[in-house]
Amino acid sequence: MSDKKKWYSLNLGSSQKETAHSGCGCGKTSGGCGSHQKSIGEEAKKDGFEQVFDVKMDRRSAFKQLTASLMIGAGAVSTSCSMIAGEETKEKAQIDWEEQFKGNYKLMSKEERKATVDRLVRSYQLRKKKNITMTTTDAPEDVLFGYAFNISKCQGYMDCVSACVKENNQDRNSEMQYIRIHEMKDGEGFKFNEADDNYYHEVPAEGHFYMGTQCFHCDNPPCVDVCPVEATWREEDGLVVIDYDWCIGCRYCMAACPYDGRRFNWSKPEVPEEEVNKNQHYLGNRMRKKGVMEKCTFCVQRSRSGKDPACVEACPTGARVFGNLLDPDSTIRWVLENKKVFRLKEDLGTEPKFWYYMD
């Protein structure tokens, strides 16, 4: 039997099998007597099986026909009118099927991106009975985002960390944080391996200073080079992003990043429904699945709409500066041109777009 017939035989609905045997005189309602194999094949063609495999059609139409056949074969959908699954159940199955076979976001057309976002928004509506807004805003022209951190102003309050967690729908159970605030002793340099990142005392502590790290959105990002499935890349505005649905969780990027900027979620991120930020971007703060990499995106859902990242807005001391490096009148450019700035591990050639300075 050909592979095509084997597949169809396994997925043929019971009512169709009975129809195939009716009138042959063998008395059987299932199995095969050898005299009606041809009629089964003819029924397959009539039911559209040959159309899926032999006739050219767009991917969406093919998915719909394949999904219907698979669900019938698995018993998920009965051909009996009294047992037809609810419309929402079938719609969920269709959405899940199409999501499994979508392409890499980086290679999608605008139409495919819109279809993907529409599916995700509809899926959330079906699951949560709530609405979300999801965008696919592209990198704006003549923009290159950069960041500066004033070490002398940071007092270690961690308002930035809290704002980042809320804005980016980070897992509450594991207390995932994209930003680290390192408490280090005065006069001893930048000893990150000795810094306290989880201090629970009044700040600022005497004899200490504070320094934040996160993804530095390098111009030459080593994390991109090592990804085996091209799930992470650098956008035209300098943002290094991740397609969560293509990430396989190998953590090569985590090992390659010299700045501890990547996070791996060991469990499905959980956020109370009332705390979910429903203003989302496909490459940013949309809800992630279990077993993928996450990181700071400079709040792509905010920055590409003309706003500062949540951490910049939340900082009570003004220690964080964000802006367009290509704009000569931007605050970030003023800092770079008028302050003594430095970047971490510049000898690696990663060209991070994240500078430090002091007043």
TORNU-297648 format. One record per residue (C-alpha): residue in three letters; x negated, y negated, z. Coordinates in steps of 0.02 Angstrom, whole numbers, plus 32768, in hexadecimal, padded with zeros to 4 digits. Layout:
ALAXYZ/...
END
This chain:
MET800080008000/SER7FBB7F537FD6/ASP7F8F7ED88062/LYS801F7E6C802A/LYS809D7EF9803B/LYS80547F3380E1/TRP80697E838127/TYR811B7E7480E8/SER814A7F218125/LEU81127EF381D5/ASN81727E4F81D3/LEU82137E828179/GLY82AF7E5F81E1/SER83197EF48216/SER83B07EBB81B3/GLN83447EAD8116/LYS83017F5D8130/GLU83B07FA3813E/THR83E07F49809E/ALA834A7F948046/HIS838180458077/SER843B80308057/GLY847C80917FC4/CYS83E481027FAA/GLY8439819B7FF3/CYS83AF81CC806A/GLY841681A48103/LYS838981468158/THR839B8096819E/SER82E2808081C5/GLY823A80C68190/GLY8221810080DC/CYS825381938070/GLY81E181677FDE/SER826E81457F64/HIS828C80907F8A/GLN81DF80427FA4/LYS81F87FE27F04/SER829F7F9A7F3F/ILE824C7F5C7FDE/GLY81C97F017F77/GLU82527EB47F0D/GLU82AD7E797FA9/ALA820B7E297FE5/LYS81FF7DC67F44/LYS82B37D907F50/ASP829B7D538003/GLY820F7CDF7FD0/PHE81787D468006/GLU812B7D3D7F59/GLN814D7C827F54/VAL80DF7C657FEC/PHE804B7CC17FA3/ASP805E7CB37EE6/VAL80AE7C0A7EC8/LYS80537B677EE6/MET80A27AFD7F6F/ASP80697A7D7FED/ARG80267AB78094/ARG80BE7A7E80F6/SER81377AE38089/ALA80C97B7D8094/PHE80C17B6E8153/LYS817D7B64815E/GLN81977C0280F8/LEU810E7C628152/THR814C7C2B81FD/ALA81FD7C6481D5/SER81BF7D0F819D/LEU814D7D268233/MET81D47CF482AE/ILE82507D6D8260/GLY81CF7DF98264/ALA81A57DD68319/GLY825B7DD3834A/ALA82507D1C8380/VAL82DE7CEF830B/SER836F7D6382E9/THR83CC7D608243/SER846B7D7B82A6/CYS84D27CDC82B7/SER84F37D04836E/MET84387D098399/ILE83EF7C768337/ALA83707C1C83A2/GLY83917B6883D3/GLU835B7AE28359/GLU82DF7A9B83D7/THR828E7B4583F2/LYS82757B5D8338/GLU82347AAC8326/LYS81B57AC883B0/ALA817A7B68835C/GLN81697B0D82B6/ILE81057A7F8306/ASP80927AF88361/TRP80737B5A82C1/GLU80467AC0825B/GLU7FD77A7B82E5/GLN7F727B1D82E5/PHE7F447B06822E/LYS7F287A4C8220/GLY7E827A0981E0/ASN7DFA79A48235/TYR7E3878F48257/LYS7D9E78AA8206/LEU7DCC78FC8160/MET7E8878DF8165/SER7EE0786B80ED/LYS7F4B77DE8134/GLU7FE67845810F/GLU7FA178DD816B/ARG7F7078728200/LYS801F782A820A/ALA806C78D781FE/THR7FF979148289/VAL8025788482FC/ASP80DE789882D8/ARG80D2794F830A/LEU8079792883AD/VAL80F478A083DB/ARG8188791283B3/SER813879A38413/TYR812A793484AE/GLN81E07900849B/LEU821779B58491/ARG81AE79EC8525/LYS81C27958859B/LYS82607904855C/LYS81FA7863855F/ASN81B477F084D9/ILE80FF77C184B9/THR80A9774D843E/MET8013779283E0/THR7FAA77328362/THR7F22775D82E6/THR7EDF76AC82D5/ASP7E3F76B0826D/ALA7D9F76548294/PRO7DB7759A826D/GLU7D47754A81EB/ASP7CAF74E38221/VAL7CB6752782D2/LEU7C2F75848333/PHE7C5B759C83E9/GLY7BD975838470/TYR7BD47581852D/ALA7B6A752C85B3/PHE7B627551866E/ASN7B2874CF86EE/ILE7ACE75318776/SER7AC2749B87E9/LYS7B7F748387E9/CYS7BBC75368802/GLN7BEC755488B8/GLY7C1C760B88A8/TYR7CD875F388BF/MET7D047676883A/ASP7D9D761887FD/CYS7D59763D8750/VAL7D5C76F88770/SER7E1076F587AD/ALA7E49768C871A/CYS7DF27701869F/VAL7E44779B86EB/LYS7EF2774F86DD/GLU7EDA77058630/ASN7E9377A285E2/ASN7F057826862E/GLN7E7978828685/ASP7E9B792186E7/ARG7ED178FA8799/ASN7EB179A987DD/SER7DF879B087B3/GLU7DE378F487CF/MET7D8D78E28727/GLN7D35783B870F/TYR7CE477F98672/ILE7C89776F86D3/ARG7C04778A8757/ILE7BD2770287D4/HIS7B27772B881C/GLU7AF576E588C6/MET7A3776D288CC/LYS79BC768C8948/ASP796F75E2892A/GLY78BB75E288F2/GLU78B7769988BE/GLY78E576878807/PHE796776EA87A7/LYS7962779587F9/PHE7A0377DE87B9/ASN79DB788C87FC/GLU79D4784288AB/ALA7A6777CA8899/ASP7B0877E088FA/ASP7B9977E7887F/ASN7C20781788FD/TYR7C05779F898D/TYR7C90778D8A0D/HIS7C6176F38A70/GLU7C7976388A6C/VAL7C2875E389D8/PRO7BB8758F89AD/ALA7B4275EF8A1F/GLU7AAF758D8A61/GLY7A0C75B48A09/HIS7A5F76008970/PHE7A9275D088C1/TYR7B11761A8848/MET7B0376508795/GLY7B8976988723/THR7B7577198698/GLN7BEE7764861B/CYS7BE7778E8562/PHE7B72770E8512/HIS7BB577268460/CYS7B0A77388413/ASP7AE777028361/ASN7A8177A18350/PRO7AE5781883BF/PRO7A9278C183E0/CYS7B3979098415/VAL7B7978F78362/ASP7AE3794E8317/VAL7AF879ED837F/CYS7BB57A06836C/PRO7BCA7AA68304/VAL7C7B7A7C82CA/GLU7C6C79C082AE/ALA7CEC799E8336/THR7C9178FF836A/TRP7C5078708300/ARG7C2677B682FC/GLU7CAA773F82B6/GLU7C8676A08253/ASP7CA3763182EC/GLY7C207693834C/LEU7C9576FD83B5/VAL7C6377B383CA/VAL7D04781683CB/ILE7D4278C983DD/ASP7DCA79298382/TYR7E06798F8418/ASP7E607A0C83AA/TRP7DC17A3A834E/CYS7D517A4083E7/ILE7D267AF58413/GLY7CE07ACD84BF/CYS7C307B0C849C/ARG7BE87A798501/TYR7B537A60848E/CYS7B7A79A7848E/MET7B7A79A6854B/ALA7ACC79F0854E/ALA7A8D797A84C6/CYS7ACB78D98518/PRO7A3B7889857A/TYR7AB3781785D8/ASP7B2C78928629/GLY7BB8784785C2/ARG7C1B78E58598/ARG7C9B79428602/PHE7CE079F285EB/ASN7D8E7A1C862A/TRP7D937AC98677/SER7E507AC48689/LYS7EE07A708631/PRO7EE479B98664/GLU7F78799686D6/VAL7FC278E986EB/PRO806578C88748/GLU80E8789586C9/GLU810677ED871B/GLU804B77C7870E/VAL803177F78657/ASN7FF4776585EE/LYS80697772855A/ASN800976F484F0/GLN7F92776D849C/HIS7F17777E840D/TYR7EF8782383B4/LEU7E3B781583D0/GLY7E4B77CE847E/ASN7EBB77E88513/ARG7F3B786384CF/MET7F5778FC853C/ARG7ECE797D8524/LYS7ED57A398526/LYS7E6C7AAB8594/GLY7DB87AD08568/VAL7D837A378503/MET7D0A79A88518/GLU7D4278FC8550/LYS7CEB7855856B/CYS7CF97798856A/THR7D36775184C4/PHE7D28769A84F6/CYS7DE676AE8508/VAL7E0076BA844C/GLN7EBB76A38465/ARG7E9575F884B0/SER7DF575BE845B/ARG7E3B75D683AB/SER7ED1756B83D8/GLY7E6674DA8414/LYS7E62750284CF/ASP7DD275268545/PRO7DBB75D88585/ALA7E1675FA8628/CYS7D7575FB868D/VAL7D46754D8652/GLU7DF17508867B/ALA7DF275598728/CYS7D4475248762/PRO7D5E74A687F1/THR7CAF745C87E5/GLY7C9F74448729/ALA7C0E74BE871D/ARG7C4B75078678/VAL7C4574B285CE/PHE7C8C74F9852D/GLY7C9B74B4847E/ASN7C6F74AF83C7/LEU7BB474B283A8/LEU7BCF746B82F9/ASP7C2573CF833C/PRO7BA1734A8363/ASP7C1C72F083D5/SER7C487388843F/THR7C1A739584F8/ILE7BB9743584D9/ARG7B4B73DD845A/TRP7B2C734E84D4/VAL7AF473CA8558/LEU7A7D742284E1/GLU7A32737D84A7/ASN7A237327854F/LYS7A0273AF85D0/LYS7974742985E8/VAL79C974C985B4/PHE7992757F85AC/ARG79DA7628857C/LEU79BD76D285CB/LYS7945774B8578/GLU792676DD84E0/ASP7890774A84B4/LEU790977D3847C/GLY7942776D83E7/THR79FB7785840B/GLU7A1E76C983FC/PRO7AA576C08483/LYS7B1C762C8474/PHE7B1C76158530/TRP7AA675978581/TYR7A79756C8635/TYR7A4674C38677/MET7A37745D8718/ASP7A5A73A88741/
END
